């Protein structure tokens, strides 16, 4: 029987993913996030709306995109590509014809049934590897109706599910997800709420409360800490983080090294580039600090 038509805006789908939870997985990346992390390496995931990126360094100014655009959003003027974002309807015709891959549409409206069908194609790999499906983003619970419906259908099919979440969501929504979620991959950015707000645009009291809620409800939790030099890598913050996490039922912790590879995407989307000017840190010293709190690292 066909499912009710519930749709979401997917940013990307990654099959055979191995870094988004245990085993081989299919990861669905949803658009929309309540945080605005300075170091975000997926700026295209922040807005819930569809967007188009123009990577000018890839544009060969061939003009092939001009005649295929139904709303005349593209023009070539004096060998420069002019793009009217406000006119774009995200039909994808320009992306399809662009030989230089200078144009990229971010966001595709997808039904729960369509996403489920994709996930079921690799069911045998999940079984053999102990894998499953991960909903990520952005923040997957930003699109609550779609995410909960997809998780429910995945569980009906016996597929392991994981939510990669920033936990800045209502506790009611998080509670609704418990029945259909086998594992939570929770980002923890900074212990201090004032610093958290400076770095992400939001305080972190709700995130801490939600982590305690998940722990009290015996959810499987993997903590993921993006380690950003000059932002959250101080010994003081790491000690405070470890002291907080040690009292929760945390299955494992993963430190994520910083990189600034996303600068081109900020430019392509005409978004202010907030990425710190830092190199990837050496993680070992930071791991040693957190290991003082009996945390298990991946």
Buried (B, 14 or more C-beta within 10 A) or exposed (E): EEBEEBBBBBBBBBEEBEEBBBBBBBBBBBBBBBBEBBBBBBBBBBBBEBBBBBBBEBBEEBEBBBEBBEEEBBBBEEEEBEBEEEEBEBBBBBBEBBEEEBBBBBBBEBBBBBBBEBBBEBBEBBBEBEBBBBBBBBBBBBBBEBBBBBBBBBBEEEBBBBBBBBBBBEEEBBEBBEEBBBBBBBBBBBBBBEBBBEBBBBBBEBBBEBBBBBBEEEBBBBBBBBBBBEBBBBEEBBBBBBEBBEEBBBBBBEBBBBEBEBEBBBBBBEBEEEBBEBEEBEBEEBBEBBEEBEBEEE
